Amino acid sequence: MPLAVPELIDEEGPPREIREELSYDVAALAEQGERRYQLLNNLQQEVVDSVLRAIENRQSRCFFIDGPGGTGKTYLYNTLLAIARSRGTCFTSYLTLSV
């Protein structure tokens, strides 16, 4: 079992990163997520729906979003974050780059 990192532990409860992740303006995120979702194309909406369904069903899944530059990956990602966070989900994401 990994050891706790002392810099992440304080007397205020959960680590700072978790507190920050849960301190968003939920109403503003819900509005932003809905507005952005309506601008996604059908395939992008299917991706968002699949990820949200996995979150709601507590399924451990890995989603890989790939495509050429300018195809809406970042927009889709930010839409997904807004919707998930507005529903109270603590969301962690990873980005890998290949050069």
C-alpha positions in Angstrom: 0.0 0.0 0.0 1.4 3.4 -0.9 2.3 5.8 1.9 0.5 9.1 2.2 2.3 12.2 0.9 2.7 14.6 3.9 2.3 17.7 1.7 -1.2 16.6 0.8 -2.4 16.1 4.4 -3.6 19.0 6.5 -6.0 19.6 9.4 -8.8 20.8 7.1 -9.8 17.3 6.1 -9.5 15.9 2.5 -6.5 16.9 0.4 -6.5 20.4 -1.1 -7.0 18.9 -4.6 -10.2 17.1 -3.5 -11.6 20.2 -1.8 -11.0 22.3 -4.9 -12.6 19.6 -7.1 -15.7 19.7 -5.0 -16.0 23.5 -4.6 -17.3 24.4 -8.1 -20.5 26.5 -8.7 -22.8 23.6 -9.4 -25.6 25.7 -11.0 -23.2 27.5 -13.3 -21.6 24.2 -14.4 -25.0 22.6 -15.0 -26.0 25.5 -17.2 -22.6 25.6 -19.0 -22.7 21.8 -19.5 -26.2 21.8 -21.0 -25.4 24.7 -23.3 -22.2 23.0 -24.5 -23.9 19.6 -24.9 -26.5 21.0 -27.3 -23.6 22.1 -29.6 -22.0 18.7 -29.8 -22.5 16.6 -32.9 -24.3 13.2 -32.5 -21.1 11.2 -32.1 -19.8 13.5 -29.5 -23.1 13.3 -27.6 -22.8 9.5 -27.7 -19.4 9.7 -26.1 -20.5 12.1 -23.3 -23.6 9.9 -22.7 -21.4 6.7 -22.5 -19.0 8.3 -20.0 -21.8 9.7 -17.9 -23.6 6.4 -17.9 -20.4 4.6 -16.7 -20.0 7.2 -13.9 -23.7 6.8 -12.8 -23.4 3.0 -12.8 -20.1 3.1 -10.9 -18.3 1.2 -13.7 -14.5 1.4 -13.8 -13.9 2.2 -17.5 -11.2 3.8 -19.5 -12.2 6.1 -22.4 -9.8 7.1 -25.1 -10.7 10.1 -27.2 -8.6 10.6 -30.3 -8.8 12.6 -33.5 -7.0 15.1 -35.6 -6.6 18.7 -34.4 -9.7 20.9 -34.7 -12.2 18.0 -34.4 -13.7 19.1 -31.0 -11.8 16.8 -28.5 -11.1 19.6 -26.1 -14.7 21.0 -26.4 -16.1 17.5 -25.7 -13.8 17.1 -22.8 -14.7 20.4 -21.2 -18.4 19.7 -21.8 -18.0 16.3 -20.0 -16.2 17.9 -17.1 -18.9 20.6 -16.7 -21.7 18.1 -16.7 -19.9 15.5 -14.4 -18.8 18.2 -11.9 -22.3 19.7 -11.9 -23.6 16.3 -10.7 -21.1 16.2 -7.8 -18.6 13.9 -9.4 -15.0 14.3 -8.3 -13.3 14.0 -11.7 -9.7 13.1 -12.4 -8.4 13.1 -15.9 -5.1 12.3 -17.6 -3.5 13.5 -20.7 -0.8 11.7 -22.6 1.1 13.2 -25.5 3.1 11.4 -28.2 5.6 13.3 -30.2 
